Amino acid sequence: MTNTNATNLRKNLFEYLNSAIDFNDVINVNTKKGNAVIISEAEYNSLVETLYLTSIPGMKDRLDEGIDATVDDCVNFEW
């Protein structure tokens, strides 16, 4: 995570945006009113997908089971 203030962000906006996009860096911008966060679109989409999947009842348990599964636990699927 990179921390900066609004003045520095304005001076180096494209560098910060490229860092967020190229390296999935999270940019924390400090202001007098509070903080804001800049993330890449890919990171944002990933967070939204994770929130969606974990909002489905029972899905977290199924995902955990899938992570722990071995190849022998899998069943062949044919179209």
C-alpha positions in Angstrom: 0.0 0.0 0.0 1.2 3.4 -0.9 0.3 6.4 1.2 0.2 10.0 -0.1 -1.6 13.3 0.3 -3.8 15.1 -2.2 -1.1 17.6 -3.2 1.4 14.8 -4.0 -1.3 12.8 -5.8 -2.1 15.8 -8.1 1.6 16.2 -8.9 2.1 12.5 -9.7 -1.3 11.3 -10.7 -0.3 9.3 -13.7 2.5 7.5 -11.8 0.1 6.5 -9.0 -2.5 5.3 -11.5 0.1 3.3 -13.4 1.2 1.8 -10.1 -2.3 0.8 -9.2 -2.9 -0.8 -12.7 0.5 -2.4 -13.3 1.2 -3.7 -9.8 -2.2 -3.8 -8.1 -0.9 -1.2 -5.7 -3.4 0.3 -3.4 -3.0 4.0 -3.1 -4.2 5.6 0.2 -4.8 9.3 -0.2 -4.8 11.3 3.0 -6.9 14.5 3.1 -8.1 16.9 5.8 -11.6 15.4 5.6 -10.5 11.8 5.6 -8.9 9.2 3.4 -9.7 7.9 0.0 -8.4 4.7 -1.7 -7.4 4.2 -5.4 -7.3 0.7 -6.7 -7.2 -0.8 -10.2 -10.4 -1.8 -12.0 -9.2 -5.4 -12.0 -8.8 -5.3 -8.2 -12.2 -3.6 -7.8 -13.9 -6.3 -9.9 -12.2 -9.0 -7.9 -13.5 -7.5 -4.7 -17.1 -7.2 -6.1 -17.0 -10.8 -7.3 -15.7 -12.0 -3.9 -18.5 -10.1 -2.1 -21.1 -11.5 -4.4 -19.9 -15.1 -4.0 -19.7 -14.9 -0.2 -23.2 -13.4 -0.1 -24.7 -16.6 -1.4 -25.8 -18.9 1.5 -23.4 -21.9 1.8 -21.1 -20.7 -1.0 -18.2 -19.9 1.4 -18.3 -23.5 2.7 -18.4 -24.9 -0.9 -15.4 -22.7 -1.9 -13.5 -23.9 1.1 -14.2 -27.5 0.3 -13.0 -26.9 -3.3 -9.8 -25.4 -2.1 -9.1 -28.4 0.1 -10.1 -30.9 -2.6 -7.6 -33.2 -4.2 -7.6 -34.4 -7.8 -9.0 -37.8 -6.6 -12.0 -35.9 -5.1 -12.9 -34.5 -8.6 -15.3 -36.1 -11.0 -14.9 -36.1 -14.7 -17.5 -34.0 -16.5 -18.3 -34.4 -20.2 -20.4 -32.2 -22.3 
